[in-house]
C-alpha cells in the first residue's frame, strides 16, 4: 500500500533552498567587505550565513527520509533498479548543469581552457563546475553506498544514533579544525584531500542516517513529535542561540572578522551539527503538526516544487545581478544585499516556473534540468 504524501518534505525543501541562496548572497556581501575597516555588518552576516547553516545538511536529511520512507525494508533491496532511478533524477541533471556552467563561464570570461576533456572530467568528479554542485557529488556518493545505509538503518536505535552523533562531532572537528589537507604532498592524492568536503560522505553520515531511521520509524516519530512538540521547539531555539553565540564569541572575544567567523562557525562545527539536528526536528514538527496559514501553504508548495531547479540555477542570477551592480558602480551594503537576495530568489523562481512549463511541452528539458520524466499512462 502506498504511503501518504508528506507535505513536510516539500516544505522543508523550499525553506532549505532559500537558506542556500542566503548563504551565497552572504558570500557575495562578504567578498566586498574583506578589510578590517569595512568588514561588513556582522548581524546581517549572522542572518545570511549562520542562521541558514542548517540548509545544506538538512537536504541530506530529507533526501534520506524520502528514500527510506518509500522503501519497503521487509523486501530485498534491488540495487540496480535504485541506481537506475537515481541516475535519471540526479546524475543526468548534475552532468547537464556542470557542462552548462563550464561552457557559460568560458564564454562569459572568454577563457576556454576549462573545456579541455581532462579538466571537464576533473571538475565533474570533484564537483568544481560551480560552487553549489558539490552537494550533487556528495548525494551521488550517498546513492552509490545505498546498500550500506540500508544495512545501517536496519540496525539503528536511539542509543546508536546518539553515539553516531558524538562520533560525527568528533570526526568533523578533527577533519575541519585539526587535520591539514594541504599538508598532503603527493600530487595525485592532494586533490582528494583538498576537496574532501566535496565527496567525503562521512561528513554528513549522521544526518543522512537520521533521516532514514526516522522515515522507517515514522509512526514512532509521529508520536514523538506530538508528545514533545514544545520541547522540540525549545531545543531548536537553544541550538540556534548556541550556534549564533559561537559566531559572536569568535568575533568579539577572539577578534575574528565576519568572514573568519563564518568559515569557522559552519555547519560541520560542533554547534553547527547540533543546530542541524534541532532544525531537522523543528521544521518537520511544525510542518507536520502545526496548522499553517492558508496563504502560506501555496507559497511553501511552490518553493518546494521548484527548489531543485532554483538550487541548481540561482548562481546564474547571482552572477548577472552582481555584474550589473559592478557596471553601475554600486557597492553592496546591507540594504543592497537584502534586495539582491530577494531579486535572486524571485528571478530564479520565475525562471523555474517557466522552465517547468516548457518542460511539460518538451520533456527533454525537465529530464535534463531536474530529472523529471513524464508520467506513464496506466
Residue pairs with C-beta under 8 A, 6 or more apart in sequence:
3 69
3 70
3 218
6 69
6 288
7 287
7 288
7 297
7 301
8 283
8 284
8 287
8 288
9 62
9 65
9 66
9 304
10 300
10 301
10 304
10 305
11 283
11 287
11 300
11 301
11 304
12 58
12 62
12 283
12 284
12 287
12 304
13 59
13 62
13 303
13 304
13 307
13 308
14 300
14 301
14 302
14 303
14 304
14 305
14 307
15 283
15 300
15 303
16 54
16 55
16 56
16 58
16 59
16 62
16 307
17 55
17 303
17 307
17 310
17 311
18 55
18 303
18 345
19 51
19 52
19 53
19 54
19 55
20 52
20 55
20 56
20 132
20 311
20 314
21 310
21 314
21 341
21 344
21 345
21 348
22 47
22 48
22 49
22 51
22 52
22 55
22 341
23 48
23 49
23 52
23 53
23 55
23 56
24 131
24 132
24 314
24 315
24 318
25 48
25 318
25 337
25 340
25 341
25 344
26 44
26 45
26 48
26 49
26 52
26 262
26 337
27 49
28 318
28 322
28 332
28 337
28 340
29 40
29 44
29 45
29 48
29 332
29 334
29 337
30 40
30 45
30 49
30 258
30 259
30 262
32 40
32 331
32 332
33 39
33 40
33 258
33 259
34 257
34 259
36 257
39 257
39 258
39 259
40 258
40 334
41 334
42 248
42 251
42 258
42 261
44 334
44 337
44 338
45 258
45 261
45 262
46 244
46 247
46 248
48 337
48 341
49 258
49 262
50 243
50 244
50 247
50 262
50 265
51 240
51 244
53 243
53 265
53 266
53 267
53 272
53 275
53 276
54 267
54 275
54 276
54 278
54 279
54 280
56 135
56 267
57 204
57 207
57 267
57 273
57 276
58 207
58 276
58 279
58 280
58 283
59 135
60 138
60 139
60 142
60 204
60 207
60 208
60 211
61 207
61 208
61 210
61 211
61 276
61 280
62 211
63 139
63 142
63 208
63 211
64 142
64 149
64 207
64 208
64 209
64 210
64 211
64 212
64 215
65 211
65 212
65 214
65 215
66 215
67 146
67 212
67 215
68 153
68 211
68 212
68 213
68 215
68 216
69 215
69 216
69 218
71 77
71 150
71 216
73 150
73 153
73 154
73 216
77 146
77 147
77 150
79 146
79 147
82 143
82 146
83 143
83 144
83 146
86 140
86 143
88 367
88 371
88 373
89 371
90 136
90 139
90 140
90 143
90 371
91 140
92 367
92 368
92 371
93 136
93 308
93 312
93 368
93 369
93 370
93 371
94 133
94 136
94 137
94 140
95 124
96 368
96 369
97 129
97 130
97 133
97 136
97 312
97 313
97 369
98 123
98 124
98 127
98 129
98 130
98 133
99 120
99 129
101 129
101 130
101 133
101 315
102 114
102 115
102 120
102 123
102 129
103 115
104 316
105 111
105 114
106 112
106 113
106 114
106 115
108 319
113 119
114 120
114 123
122 128
122 191
123 129
125 137
125 199
126 134
126 137
126 191
126 195
126 198
126 199
127 133
127 134
127 135
127 136
127 137
127 138
127 195
127 198
127 199
128 134
128 195
128 198
130 315
131 315
132 311
132 312
132 314
132 315
133 312
134 195
134 197
134 198
134 199
135 311
137 198
137 199
138 198
138 199
138 200
138 201
138 203
138 204
141 199
141 201
142 149
142 201
142 204
142 208
145 201
149 208
149 209
149 212
152 209
152 212
153 209
153 212
153 213
153 216
156 164
156 209
156 212
156 213
161 206
161 209
161 210
161 213
164 205
164 206
164 209
165 206
165 273
165 277
167 206
168 205
168 206
168 273
169 270
169 273
169 274
171 202
171 203
172 203
172 268
172 269
172 270
172 273
173 269
173 270
175 196
175 200
175 203
175 268
176 266
176 268
176 269
177 269
181 190
181 193
181 194
181 196
182 190
182 193
182 194
184 190
184 193
184 194
196 203
197 203
197 268
201 208
203 268
206 273
207 273
207 276
207 277
207 280
210 277
210 280
211 280
214 221
214 284
222 288
225 232
225 281
225 284
225 285
225 288
225 289
226 289
229 285
229 289
232 281
232 282
232 285
233 282
233 285
233 286
235 278
235 281
235 282
236 278
236 279
236 281
236 282
238 278
239 271
239 274
239 275
239 277
239 278
239 279
240 275
240 278
242 271
242 274
242 275
243 265
243 271
243 272
243 274
243 275
245 271
246 265
246 269
246 271
247 261
247 262
247 265
250 256
250 260
250 261
250 264
250 265
251 257
251 258
251 261
256 264
265 271
265 272
266 272
267 273
267 275
267 276
287 300
292 300
302 349
302 353
303 310
303 349
305 356
306 349
306 352
306 353
306 356
308 370
308 371
309 348
309 351
309 352
309 355
309 356
309 369
309 370
310 345
310 348
310 349
310 352
312 369
312 370
313 348
313 351
313 352
314 344
314 345
314 348
316 348
317 343
317 344
317 347
317 348
317 351
318 340
318 344
321 340
321 343
321 344
321 347
322 332
322 340
325 331
325 332
325 336
325 340
330 336
332 340
355 365
355 366
355 369
356 366
356 370
358 365
359 365
359 366
359 367
359 369
359 370
359 372
360 366
363 373
363 374
366 372
366 373
367 373
